[in-house]
Amino acid sequence: MGDDRDIDRGTGLDKGAVSTALSRLKDRDLVEHKATYWAVTDDTERLDGYGGYERATALFNEQLGDEDKES
C-alpha cells in the first residue's frame, strides 16, 4: 500500500482523513501497519466479507448521491 504520505498524495485526501480511514481499516483487520508502511491483509476471506459493503455503498451513492467528504 505505502506510507501515510504516499496515501495522502495518491488519494488527494488530507492527512487526518487518511489517518482516520487507516485506523478504521486496521480495527477491522483489513490492513496492517508494518514499520512505516501500511499493507492490505492477505486474509482473502476477511476481504471478501467486505465486498457486500462496497456494493451497498455504490448502490447508495447511485441512489442518494456521493457522500460529501468535506462534512
Secondary structure, DSSP 4 states (H G I P E B T S, - for coil): -B-HHHHHHHHT--HHHHHHHHHHHHHTTSEEEETTEEEE-S-HHHHHHTHHHHHHHHHHHHHH----TT-
